[in-house]
Amino acid sequence: MQLNKLRQLNVAVWGFGVEGRASCEYLNYRCPDVKLTVLCPDNEVIEEVSAGMYSELVFNHQNIDHHLLSQFDVVIKSPGITPYQNAVKKASCEFISSTALWFSNERESNPAQIIAVTGTKGKSTSCAMLTEVLKAMDYEVQLVGNFGVPLIQCTEPCDFLVLETSSYQAQDGRIKADVAVLLNLFSEHLDWHGSEQQYHLDKWQLIKEAKQVILNAKDTNTQKLLVDDSLHNDNQLINYFEDIQGFYELDEVLMYQDKALLSQYGWQLKGAHNLKNAASVCSVLITLGLDIKVGLNAIKQFKALPHRLETVAKIKGVTYINDSISSTPHATIAAMNTLDASRTILLLGGFDRGVDWQWWVEDIATHPPKIIICSGQNGKNIHRLILNHKIKTQCIYDCRLEKAVALAKQQAQPGDVVLLSPGAPSFDAFENYQHRGQQFIRWIN
């Protein structure tokens, strides 16, 4: 929606998290004559509001239903708020996102090429890696979206915008990427999307609207969607990673066709899954026509993100690893594959998104961790599944992560690894995964 049209309407911002605040600041800067109402709970009002900042905003803390939403012409909805709820379906207002607002008003004047990356796991690492590689090539790059700053804050031109795109942000189909990357598709965010199929289709909106596309040739769910001609257009250029004609991981080595480029021991990240992420980044460079040799040198120097397989302490012969950013069962499997399971005490569980853990339990049955300690909102259910499957491991449940950490410290012996890789989001008990990881480090030390 164009800003000149928005000026004539009654506008609300729904949600006052990072993107909600960014939307308010953007509109206050671009069209200060628009009077904004913020719809959010009391606990989302930050200290700056109490101190008198954001005095130009009106806050409404009422319970949000379709009657309240229908009082406005336009509601700028934060990504975490699902459009599949009755309040949205029944409301008469128009819903837009801050991302849609940026594309309507900033895209034309910003010459940056937009590289949008999505997938169930690996987005943050791949986006951060790509950003560092492009910077090493002396390009001006901004990392934005789900990881980095909100896109709506990018009002200055640059060479590239690397946009980490969640399924929430892709759903409305307003992202028009120059290059879109889909790393993989598993089952996730079912509480928001309603079903696995809808989750996959919402992710695919990013692919559907892109000029050029890079896909994982070995991802089953991606290949299923490719069969449907209605989900892509004939004008798109489609490239692949994890394909022997391009970049792929083979036996913990990054390959290009028949050439070995990088072994697991030739860089600073752990796990074959990260070599797959590197393959996707290299595929972007080739698609853009950039120098792959320079890119590979930068990839070798890239360091793991905070809270991603981060060794935080070695105490009395026990290694403690913080993988708090792990929010899916697949991410936990990838983390476990970097370690000796028989010497690993795994801390598991968090917010319940309705994800099926049965496959995960079956997957670890032949190589289970030494001890599994479940906690969090979905911990009791995971604990029950493990016990029912009669896996040969010690499995313990405690609802609080702090107690689970204390128990892991008690049980650990020299040579063991205590791994926090929850496989679930953090907001059943923490502000975000960073807060969870920081608390883990504090409890360890």
C-alpha positions in Angstrom: 0.0 0.0 0.0 1.3 3.4 -1.0 2.0 5.9 1.8 -0.1 8.6 0.1 -3.1 6.3 0.4 -2.3 5.3 3.9 -2.4 9.0 5.0 -6.1 9.1 4.4 -7.0 6.0 6.4 -7.5 4.9 10.0 -4.4 2.8 10.7 -3.4 0.3 13.5 -0.2 -1.6 14.2 -1.0 -5.0 15.7 1.9 -6.2 17.9 4.7 -4.1 19.5 7.6 -6.4 19.2 10.7 -5.7 17.1 8.8 -5.4 13.8 5.8 -3.6 15.3 8.1 -0.9 16.8 10.0 -0.7 13.5 6.7 -0.1 11.6 5.7 2.7 13.9 9.1 4.4 13.6 9.0 4.1 9.8 5.6 5.6 9.5 6.4 8.3 12.0 9.4 9.2 9.8 7.8 8.8 6.4 4.3 10.2 7.1 4.1 11.8 10.6 0.6 13.0 9.9 -0.8 9.5 10.2 -2.2 8.9 13.7 -1.3 5.3 14.7 -3.0 3.0 17.2 -1.0 0.1 18.6 -2.9 -3.0 19.5 -0.9 -5.1 22.0 -1.0 -6.6 25.5 0.3 -4.6 28.5 3.4 -6.7 28.7 4.5 -5.7 25.2 4.8 -2.1 26.2 8.5 -1.4 26.6 10.3 0.8 29.1 10.8 3.5 26.5 7.0 4.0 26.4 6.8 4.4 30.1 9.6 6.9 30.0 7.6 9.1 27.5 9.0 7.9 24.2 6.5 7.0 21.4 4.2 9.8 22.7 2.8 10.1 19.2 1.2 6.6 19.5 -2.1 5.6 21.0 -2.0 2.2 22.8 -5.0 -0.1 23.0 -4.7 -3.1 25.3 -8.2 -4.5 24.8 -8.7 -8.1 23.9 -8.3 -8.3 20.1 -11.3 -9.6 18.1 -12.8 -8.9 14.7 -15.0 -6.1 16.2 -11.9 -4.2 17.4 -10.0 -4.8 14.2 -12.9 -3.7 12.0 -12.7 -0.2 13.6 -9.7 0.4 11.4 -9.2 0.7 7.6 -5.8 -0.9 7.6 -4.0 -3.1 10.2 -0.2 -3.6 9.9 0.1 -7.1 11.4 3.3 -8.4 13.0 4.6 -11.6 11.5 4.0 -13.8 14.6 0.3 -13.2 14.4 -1.4 -15.9 12.4 -3.9 -14.8 9.6 -5.7 -18.1 10.0 -7.5 -17.1 13.2 -11.2 -16.0 13.3 -10.3 -12.5 14.4 -8.6 -11.9 11.1 -11.0 -13.9 8.9 -14.0 -12.0 10.2 -12.5 -8.5 10.3 -13.5 -6.0 7.6 -10.2 -4.2 7.6 -7.3 -4.7 5.2 -4.2 -6.5 6.6 -0.7 -5.7 5.4 2.8 -6.5 6.7 5.7 -4.2 7.3 7.5 -6.2 4.5 4.6 -5.4 2.1 4.8 -1.7 3.1 8.6 -1.7 2.3 8.0 -3.3 -1.1 5.3 -0.8 -2.0 7.2 2.3 -1.0 11.0 1.7 -0.8 11.8 -1.0 -3.4 11.6 1.2 -6.5 14.2 3.7 -5.1 16.5 1.0 -3.6 18.9 -0.6 -6.2 19.9 -3.5 -4.0 19.5 -7.0 -5.2 17.4 -9.0 -2.8 18.5 -12.5 -1.9 15.8 -14.1 0.2 16.5 -17.3 2.0 13.9 -19.6 3.7 13.7 -23.2 4.9 12.8 -25.1 8.1 16.4 -25.1 9.3 19.7 -23.5 8.3 18.3 -20.0 7.5 20.2 -18.0 10.0 23.6 -19.6 9.4 23.2 -19.5 5.6 22.1 -15.8 5.6 24.9 -14.8 8.0 27.5 -16.7 5.9 26.2 -15.2 2.6 26.4 -11.7 4.2 30.0 -12.2 5.3 31.0 -13.6 1.9 29.5 -10.7 0.0 31.2 -8.2 2.4 34.5 -9.9 1.8 33.9 -9.2 -1.9 33.7 -5.5 -1.0 29.9 -5.2 -1.5 27.7 -3.1 0.8 25.3 -5.6 2.3 22.6 -5.5 4.9 21.3 -8.6 6.7 17.6 -8.1 7.3 14.3 -9.9 8.1 13.8 -12.7 10.6 17.6 -12.5 11.5 19.1 -9.0 11.4 17.2 -5.7 11.3 13.6 -5.5 10.1 13.4 -4.8 6.4 11.2 -1.7 7.0 14.3 0.0 8.5 16.3 -0.3 5.3 15.7 3.1 3.7 19.2 3.7 2.4 20.5 2.1 -0.8 23.1 -0.7 -0.8 24.3 -3.5 -3.1 22.6 -6.5 -1.6 19.9 -7.1 0.9 20.1 -10.7 2.4 16.6 -11.4 3.7 16.1 -14.2 6.1 12.5 -15.1 5.5 10.3 -17.0 7.9 7.1 -18.8 6.8 5.2 -16.0 8.6 6.9 -13.4 6.4 6.6 -15.3 3.1 2.9 -16.2 3.6 1.4 -13.0 2.0 3.4 -13.4 -1.2 4.6 -9.8 -1.1 8.3 -10.5 -1.2 9.7 -10.1 -4.7 13.2 -11.5 -4.5 15.8 -11.3 -7.2 17.1 -14.6 -6.0 15.1 -16.9 -3.6 16.7 -19.9 -1.8 14.7 -22.7 -0.3 17.0 -24.8 1.9 14.6 -27.6 3.0 11.0 -28.2 4.1 10.1 -30.2 7.1 7.2 -29.9 9.6 7.1 -26.8 11.7 4.9 -23.9 13.0 1.8 -26.0 12.8 0.1 -23.9 15.5 0.4 -20.9 13.2 -0.2 -22.4 9.8 -2.8 -25.1 10.8 -1.2 -28.0 8.9 2.0 -29.2 7.4 0.7 -28.7 3.9 -0.3 -25.1 4.5 3.2 -24.4 6.1 4.9 -25.7 3.0 2.6 -23.7 0.7 3.2 -20.5 2.7 6.9 -21.0 2.5 6.6 -21.6 -1.2 5.1 -18.1 -1.7 8.7 -16.8 -1.6 9.7 -19.2 -4.4 6.6 -18.4 -6.5 7.3 -14.7 -6.6 11.1 -14.7 -7.2 12.9 -14.0 -10.5 15.6 -16.7 -9.9 15.3 -19.7 -7.6 17.8 -22.0 -5.9 16.4 -25.3 -4.6 17.6 -28.3 -2.7 17.6 -31.2 -5.2 17.5 -33.8 -2.4 14.6 -32.3 -0.4 11.6 -34.5 -0.9 8.9 -32.0 0.0 10.5 -29.4 -2.3 10.3 -31.9 -5.2 6.6 -32.6 -4.4 5.8 -28.9 -4.8 7.7 -28.6 -8.0 5.4 -31.1 -9.7 2.5 -28.7 -9.3 2.8 -26.3 -12.3 0.5 -23.8 -10.7 3.1 -23.1 -8.0 5.8 -21.7 -10.3 6.1 -19.8 -13.6 7.8 -20.7 -16.8 9.9 -17.6 -16.8 11.8 -18.5 -13.6 15.4 -19.6 -13.8 15.7 -22.6 -11.4 19.1 -23.8 -10.1 19.9 -26.5 -7.6 22.3 -27.3 -4.8 22.8 -30.8 -3.4 23.0 -31.9 -7.0 26.1 -33.4 -8.7 25.9 -30.8 -11.5 26.5 -28.1 -8.9 27.5 -27.8 -5.2 26.7 -30.6 -2.8 27.9 -32.3 0.4 29.4 -35.8 0.1 30.9 -37.6 3.0 31.5 -34.4 4.9 33.2 -32.7 2.0 31.9 -29.8 0.0 31.9 -30.7 -3.7 31.5 -28.9 -7.0 30.6 -31.5 -9.7 33.6 -33.9 -9.3 35.9 -31.5 -7.5 36.5 -31.5 -3.7 36.4 -27.9 -2.4 36.3 -28.0 1.4 36.5 -30.8 4.0 34.8 -30.8 7.3 38.2 -30.1 8.9 39.0 -27.1 6.6 36.8 -24.6 8.2 35.3 -23.5 11.5 31.8 -24.9 11.5 30.7 -28.4 12.6 28.5 -30.9 10.8 27.6 -32.1 7.3 24.5 -29.9 7.5 26.6 -26.8 7.5 28.4 -28.0 4.4 25.0 -28.2 2.8 24.4 -24.6 3.9 27.7 -23.6 2.3 26.6 -25.4 -0.9 23.5 -23.1 -1.0 25.7 -20.0 -0.5 28.1 -21.1 -3.3 25.1 -21.6 -5.5 24.0 -18.1 -4.9 27.4 -16.8 -5.9 27.4 -18.7 -9.1 23.8 -17.5 -9.9 25.0 -13.9 -9.4 28.1 -14.5 -11.5 30.5 -13.8 -8.6 34.0 -15.2 -8.0 33.6 -18.5 -6.3 37.3 -18.6 -5.2 37.0 -15.4 -3.2 33.7 -16.7 -1.8 35.3 -20.0 -0.6 38.1 -18.2 1.2 35.5 -16.2 3.0 33.5 -19.3 3.9 36.5 -20.9 5.4 36.8 -17.9 7.8 33.1 -17.8 8.8 32.5 -18.6 12.4 29.4 -20.2 14.0 26.6 -17.9 15.2 26.1 -17.3 18.9 23.9 -20.0 20.4 24.6 -22.4 17.5 26.7 -25.4 18.6 28.7 -22.9 20.8 31.1 -24.5 23.2 30.6 -22.3 26.3 32.6 -24.1 29.0 34.8 -27.1 29.9 34.5 -27.9 33.5 36.1 -31.0 35.2 36.4 -32.7 31.9 32.8 -32.0 30.8 32.1 -30.0 27.7 29.0 -27.7 27.7 27.5 -26.8 24.3 24.9 -24.1 23.7 22.7 -24.8 20.7 19.7 -22.8 21.9 18.9 -21.5 18.4 17.8 -25.1 17.6 14.0 -24.8 17.4 13.1 -27.9 15.3 13.7 -31.6 15.9 15.7 -31.7 12.6 18.1 -29.1 14.0 18.6 -31.2 17.1 19.4 -34.3 15.0 21.9 -32.2 13.1 23.5 -31.1 16.3 23.7 -34.6 17.7 25.3 -35.8 14.5 28.4 -33.7 15.3 28.9 -35.5 18.6 29.4 -39.0 20.1 25.8 -39.8 21.2 27.0 -42.3 23.8 28.8 -39.5 25.7 26.1 -36.8 25.2 23.6 -35.6 27.8 20.9 -33.9 25.7 18.6 -31.1 27.1 15.4 -31.2 25.1 12.1 -29.4 24.9 10.4 -26.0 24.9 7.3 -24.3 23.4 4.8 -26.7 21.9 4.0 -25.9 18.3 2.1 -29.1 17.6 5.1 -30.7 15.9 5.1 -34.6 15.7 8.1 -36.0 17.6 7.4 -39.6 16.8 9.8 -39.7 13.8 12.5 -38.1 15.9 12.2 -40.7 18.7 12.3 -43.5 16.1 15.4 -41.9 14.4 17.5 -41.8 17.6 16.4 -45.3 18.8 19.5 -47.0 17.3 22.0 -44.3 18.5 20.4 -42.6 21.5 22.2 -40.0 23.7 23.6 -41.3 27.0 20.9 -39.3 28.9 17.9 -37.3 27.7 16.5 -34.7 30.0 13.2 -33.2 28.8 11.8 -29.9 30.0 9.5 -27.1 28.8 5.9 -27.1 27.6 6.3 -30.1 25.2 8.9 -32.0 27.4 6.4 -34.3 29.1 5.0 -35.5 25.7 8.5 -36.1 24.4 9.4 -37.9 27.6 6.4 -40.2 27.2 7.2 -41.0 23.6 10.7 -42.0 24.5 9.6 -44.2 27.3 6.8 -45.8 25.2 9.4 -46.6 22.5 11.6 -48.3 25.1 14.8 -46.7 23.9 17.9 -47.8 25.7 18.8 -44.6 27.4 18.0 -42.8 30.6 15.2 -40.3 30.1 14.2 -37.8 32.7 11.5 -35.1 32.8 11.6 -31.9 34.7 9.4 -29.0 33.7 12.0 -26.3 34.3 15.1 -26.0 32.2 17.1 -24.6 35.1 16.5 -27.8 37.1 17.3 -29.9 34.0 20.6 -28.1 33.6 21.4 -28.7 37.3 20.6 -32.4 36.9 22.8 -32.7 33.8 25.7 -31.2 35.7 25.2 -33.8 38.5 25.0 -36.7 36.0 27.9 -35.7 33.7 31.2 -37.5 34.0 34.6 -36.5 32.6 34.5 -37.0 28.8 30.8 -36.3 28.5 29.1 -33.4 26.6 26.1 -31.6 27.9 24.2 -30.3 24.9 21.4 -27.8 25.0 19.6 -28.4 21.7 16.0 -28.0 22.6 14.4 -28.7 19.2 11.7 -26.3 20.1 11.1 -22.5 20.4 11.9 -20.8 23.7 8.9 -18.6 24.4 7.1 -20.9 26.7 9.6 -19.7 29.4 12.1 -17.2 27.8 12.0 -14.0 25.8 13.7 -15.6 22.9 16.4 -18.2 22.1 19.2 -15.8 23.0 17.7 -15.3 26.5 17.5 -19.1 26.8 21.1 -19.6 25.7 22.3 -16.8 28.0 20.5 -18.4 31.0 22.1 -21.8 30.1 25.6 -20.2 30.1 24.8 -18.5 33.5 23.6 -21.7 35.1 26.7 -23.6 33.8 29.2 -21.0 35.1 
